[in-house]
Amino acid sequence: MTNSTKTRGADKRRRLTAAAAEVVHHQGAERTTIADIAKAADVPVGNVYYYFKTKDDLVEAALSEHAGNLAAITAELDTLPDPLDRLKALVEAWVGQRDTAARYGCPTGTLASELGKREDGGLSDEAGRVIRLLLTWVERQFRELGLDDPGDLALTFVGAYQGMSLLANALRDPGVMTGQGARLTRWLDDLTADARR
């Protein structure tokens, strides 16, 4: 196999993974077909099976894509020197996706909810793993701030995001993200002000 053949193969796989993340987010795992993902990736349907044997393999690839996106976002946020600024910047990033959230919800949260209804727990566990990555990162920020119960604070913070995404989607109102994002930022300020007293 030549290097150009390997490169083309890696490019197809990458396009399929990115397309799976987007299409599954927009349509849900159950409604999405392999043909939908192939079309979005501009890859012939027959070629998909060379890279992914089943639709569940593509859903797992979508979750992997979400994990990679989360890692990229948190790595960028980690360049900020202050953990409070990192958390506020994360809220700002969430609010910046308000139109997408109002239309489709949180990519990982909506998928975790959908997969949680299945009898088999494999993909649901994988969705939970991606959410735990976020919880772990947020907990580390609260720990660096020296706040008590950083794990509980992380659950509250991520739960607030999931809630505002769900409500924005249910109400088809991006303003929910804006308003609740501002409230979450004030909560962070109040927490840190109380800790400094």
SULKA-V430357 format. One record per backbone hydrogen bond with DSSP energy under -0.5 kcal/mol. CO is the residue of the C=O (numbers start at 1). NH is the residue of the N-H. If there is no record, write none. Layout:
co->{CO CO}
nh->{NH NH}
This chain:
co->{2 3 4 5 6 7 8 9 10 11 12 13 14 15 16 17 18 19 20 21 22 23 24 28 33 34 35 36 37 38 38 39 44 44 45 45 47 47 48 48 54 55 56 57 58 59 60 61 62 63 64 65 66 67 68 69 70 71 72 73 74 76 77 82 83 84 85 86 87 88 89 90 91 92 93 94 95 97 98 99 100 100 101 106 107 108 109 110 111 112 114 115 121 122 123 124 125 126 127 128 129 130 131 132 133 134 135 136 137 138 139 140 141 142 143 149 150 151 152 153 154 155 156 157 158 159 160 161 162 163 164 165 166 167 168 168 173 174 174 175 176 177 178 179 180 181 182 183 184 185 186 187 188 189 190 191 192 193 194}
nh->{6 7 8 9 10 11 12 13 14 15 16 17 18 19 20 21 22 23 24 25 26 27 28 32 37 38 39 40 41 42 43 42 47 48 48 49 50 51 51 52 58 59 60 61 62 63 64 65 66 67 68 69 70 71 72 73 74 75 76 77 78 79 80 86 87 88 89 90 91 92 93 94 95 96 97 97 98 101 102 103 104 105 105 110 111 112 113 114 115 116 117 118 125 126 127 128 129 130 131 132 133 134 135 136 137 138 139 140 141 142 143 144 145 147 146 153 154 155 156 157 158 159 160 161 162 163 164 165 166 167 168 169 170 171 172 173 176 177 178 179 180 181 182 183 184 185 186 187 188 189 190 191 192 193 194 195 196 197 197}
